[in-house]
Amino acid sequence: MCQHNLSCPSAEATDREAAVVVAAHPEQGWSLLCNGVLLFEDTGEILPNGKIVAPHRLTSAAA
């Protein structure tokens, strides 16, 4: 899908969120990446194959 000179990570790559945003709708809380991933503001994702990735926010450890 990606047409950049330096290809963005594929939707299956662990760093898939580093792909370029091609459509952003912050008022709705989502962005479409050039690798076909729908990225939500809560860090959840829908991959092009329909697989859902649960939100994976980093949390700070309580001291």
PyMOL commands that set and color helices and strands:
alter all, ss='L'
color gray80, all
select helices_A, chain A and resi 16-18
alter helices_A, ss='H'
color red, helices_A
select strands_A, chain A and resi 21-25+30-33+38-40+45-46+52-53
alter strands_A, ss='S'
color yellow, strands_A
deselect
rebuild
show_as cartoon
